[in-house]
Amino acid sequence: MNTQNQIKQQAETHLLEAAREFQKCMQCGKCRSVCPVFKELGNEIYVARGKNKLAEKIVSGDLQITQRVKDAINECLNCKTCSANCPAGVSPEHVVLRLRWYITTQEGLGFFKALIFRQLIWRKWPITLAAKIVGITQRALFGIGPRNPVRHLFPLFGFSKRRFFPTMALRSGQSLYPEVVPAKKDPVKKRIGYFTGCAGNLIYPNVVKSVVDILTGFGYEVVIPKKQKCNGTPVLANGDYEGAKKLMEHNFNLFRQYNLDAIVVACSSCGMALKKEIKLFIEDSSELDDFTGKVFDINEFIEKNIDIKNEELGNLPYKVSYHDPCHLGRGQGINQQPRNLLKKIPGIDFKEMKDADVCCGSAGSYCITHYETAIKINNHKVKNIQDAGVDFVATACPTCVMHIQDNLLQHESPEKVRYVVEILADSLRAADTI
């Protein structure tokens, strides 16, 4: 079969899969009441029911792929709220993904997406080098604060000059450790692979340190494969089916080389990719079941496998709330475990915020490409945080951390956003346990 026929067949497959999903839709409109994007924009074309109707017309050939159609398809957070609340069991995010893949198959990626997804992310070292250069620049410009004139250059690169960016690490999280980090206690319990994710590696190395310190401190050997790459979710969400497939196959084959008992992840999107989305690209087999069955969110793994005694935890006199990342809560069904870990810590006054499981608007690259809408969505989250009266907001997703902290700073609100595993590690260090 020639390349052109393969492309056509793949495009038809994407449309067929979208059709199988949207045909379940009863057009009841329940999605209108829960969609964060629809609540802000109020346009039927942006809600799940509207996207299902678009998909139906595209499949039937009654609708051409115009820029307005593409804009509507891209107005999706992949927060899974519509899926979780659909009485007919529709998964509209799968319709959206299939349509994005179809469009890319038909029209190609375009220069910049091809450069980022097929070259920079795949090769990895350009992103690592760029992060270091940005980190040095940020420190030289004193963090690019609210009155720094450099902010006026942001719009040239497509960023709002109001935006606060996290400080990039000068050393990546992976570079802090050898590939195999020995357990600090004998006997060694298990051999654990650690998928750091790009953000943990390049922006939040303290998260990497917290994960490694906790696991090794409780007798686990930790393996951090140096050749691991992006989990593929950002590539997947931007319509590059082949690029996502290549990344997921790489990580699948890489981690299977290390004879691991489990694989932990401290990023909700990475965890969902390795547990679930990978099944879209790798043929069903016992090997795939074995791999996905070994993947655990770090909060899930700790709560299930590590019996932390009260005397092993130091006092942290903080008021803390928790924000549920969409890809952890609705994506993986992990809601209570992070809360349980926080509530175990002496001194922590845990306060449940209103609508803790509602999307914060970050949605990976959505808060870059649709910043104004993302901030409107996030304003509700900021108000709920302020009303909770806390010192810290704990979560388990790097883009949630970035986006919520950005908006808190814009509101000149004092709350800080941190990972649950960071706060837990602080408590264990305070008691000299790790």
Stockholm file with secondary structure:
# STOCKHOLM 1.0

chainA/1-434         MNTQNQIKQQAETHLLEAAREFQKCMQCGKCRSVCPVFKELGNEIYVARGKNKLAEKIVSGDLQITQRVKDAINECLNCKTCSANCPAGVSPEHVVLRLRWYITTQEGLGFFKALIFRQLIWRKWPITLAAKIVGITQRALFGIGPRNPVRHLFPLFGFSKRRFFPTMALRSGQSLYPEVVPAKKDPVKKRIGYFTGCAGNLIYPNVVKSVVDILTGFGYEVVIPKKQKCNGTPVLANGDYEGAKKLMEHNFNLFRQYNLDAIVVACSSCGMALKKEIKLFIEDSSELDDFTGKVFDINEFIEKNIDIKNEELGNLPYKVSYHDPCHLGRGQGINQQPRNLLKKIPGIDFKEMKDADVCCGSAGSYCITHYETAIKINNHKVKNIQDAGVDFVATACPTCVMHIQDNLLQHESPEKVRYVVEILADSLRAADTI
#=GR chainA/1-434 SS CCHHHHHHHHHHHHHHHHHHHHTTCCCCCGGGGTCHHHHHHCCGGGSHHHHHHHHHHHHHTCSCCCHHHHHHHHCCCCCCHHHHHCTTCCCHHHHHHHHHHHHHHHHCCCHHHIIIIIIIHHHCHHHHHHHHHHHHHHHHTTTCCTTCGGGGGGGGGTCCTTCCCCCCCSSCTGGGSCSEECCSSSSCCCEEEEECCHHHHHTCHHHHHHHHHHHHHTTCEEECCTTCCCCSHHHHHTTCHHHHHHHHHHHHHHHGGGCCSEEEESSHHHHHHHHTGGGGTSCCCHHHHHHHHTEEEHHHHHHHHCCCCGGGSCCCCCEEEECCCHHHHHHHCCCHHHHHHHHHSTTCEECCCTTTTSCCSCTTTHHHHTHHHHHHHHHHHHHHHHHHTCSEEEESCHHHHHHHHHHHHHTTCCCEEEEHHHHHHHHHHHTTCC
#=GC SS_cons         CCHHHHHHHHHHHHHHHHHHHHTTCCCCCGGGGTCHHHHHHCCGGGSHHHHHHHHHHHHHTCSCCCHHHHHHHHCCCCCCHHHHHCTTCCCHHHHHHHHHHHHHHHHCCCHHHIIIIIIIHHHCHHHHHHHHHHHHHHHHTTTCCTTCGGGGGGGGGTCCTTCCCCCCCSSCTGGGSCSEECCSSSSCCCEEEEECCHHHHHTCHHHHHHHHHHHHHTTCEEECCTTCCCCSHHHHHTTCHHHHHHHHHHHHHHHGGGCCSEEEESSHHHHHHHHTGGGGTSCCCHHHHHHHHTEEEHHHHHHHHCCCCGGGSCCCCCEEEECCCHHHHHHHCCCHHHHHHHHHSTTCEECCCTTTTSCCSCTTTHHHHTHHHHHHHHHHHHHHHHHHTCSEEEESCHHHHHHHHHHHHHTTCCCEEEEHHHHHHHHHHHTTCC
//
